[in-house]
């Protein structure tokens, strides 16, 4: 792993510490649900590209199998995320992961709906 990748991962960890992430529940297809932290945009663009379904949110999480979601093992259409309907709400919405919008060594940005 190069210095640039290590720097990206450290910056992502710092962002979660310094900013105000939300807790979501990630359930891999045929897997066990677990809580992870990420950033939600509940007002995504209407058309994100060729997506199977209309996204209700965009979720940005660490690209990490332990504290986020590992991009290599992601199953779009099979994995599910439960997230609060509004910031701080106890009501949640279950959503499929529709599409990977971007991925790098530190972050994974997903269209969910």
C-alpha positions in Angstrom: 0.0 0.0 0.0 1.4 3.3 -1.0 1.7 6.6 1.0 -1.1 8.2 -1.0 -3.5 5.4 -0.2 -2.5 5.5 3.5 -3.0 9.3 3.6 -6.5 8.9 2.0 -7.5 6.3 4.6 -6.2 8.5 7.5 -8.1 11.5 6.1 -11.3 9.5 5.9 -11.0 8.3 9.5 -10.4 11.9 10.6 -13.5 13.1 8.6 -15.6 10.7 10.5 -14.1 11.9 13.8 -14.4 15.6 13.1 -17.6 15.8 11.1 -21.0 14.6 12.3 -21.7 11.3 10.6 -25.0 9.4 10.9 -25.3 5.7 11.9 -26.8 3.4 9.4 -27.4 -0.3 9.5 -25.7 -2.2 6.6 -26.8 -5.8 5.9 -24.8 -7.7 3.2 -26.8 -10.2 1.1 -27.0 -13.4 3.2 -24.9 -11.7 5.9 -25.3 -10.2 9.4 -26.5 -6.6 9.9 -24.0 -4.2 11.5 -23.9 -0.5 12.3 -21.6 1.8 10.4 -21.1 5.5 10.2 -21.5 7.6 7.0 -22.8 10.7 5.4 -26.3 10.8 3.9 -27.7 13.1 1.2 -31.4 12.6 1.3 -32.0 14.9 -1.7 -30.0 13.2 -4.5 -30.3 14.3 -8.1 -33.4 12.8 -9.8 -31.3 10.9 -12.4 -27.9 9.6 -11.3 -27.4 7.5 -14.4 -28.6 4.1 -15.6 -29.9 3.0 -12.2 -32.3 0.1 -11.4 -34.8 2.2 -9.4 -34.9 5.8 -8.3 -32.4 6.7 -5.5 -33.9 8.1 -2.4 -30.5 9.0 -0.9 -26.8 9.0 -1.6 -24.6 7.4 1.1 -20.9 8.0 1.6 -19.1 5.5 3.8 -15.5 4.3 4.4 -14.3 1.8 1.8 -13.3 -0.6 4.6 -14.7 -4.1 5.5 -14.5 -3.3 9.3 -15.8 0.3 9.7 -17.6 0.7 6.4 -18.4 -1.3 3.3 -15.7 -3.1 1.3 -16.2 -2.2 -2.3 -14.8 -5.5 -3.5 -17.5 -7.5 -1.7 -20.4 -5.2 -2.3 -23.5 -6.8 -3.9 -25.6 -4.0 -5.6 -29.2 -5.1 -5.5 -28.6 -7.6 -2.7 -27.1 -5.6 0.1 -29.4 -3.4 2.1 -29.0 -0.2 4.2 -31.4 1.0 6.8 -31.1 4.7 7.5 -33.0 7.4 9.5 -35.7 9.2 7.5 -34.6 12.5 8.9 -31.5 13.5 10.8 -31.8 12.2 14.4 -35.0 10.3 13.7 -35.7 6.9 15.1 -37.9 6.0 12.1 -35.8 4.2 9.5 -36.1 3.3 5.8 -34.7 0.1 4.3 -33.1 0.7 0.9 -31.3 -1.4 -1.6 -27.9 -0.4 -2.8 -28.6 0.6 -6.4 -25.3 1.8 -7.8 -21.8 2.6 -6.9 -21.3 6.3 -7.8 -17.6 6.5 -6.9 -15.0 4.5 -5.1 -11.4 5.2 -4.1 -9.0 3.9 -1.4 -10.9 5.7 1.4 -14.5 6.3 0.4 -17.4 4.5 -1.3 -20.3 6.6 -2.6 -23.6 4.7 -3.2 -27.0 5.5 -4.7 -29.6 3.8 -2.4 -33.3 3.5 -2.8 
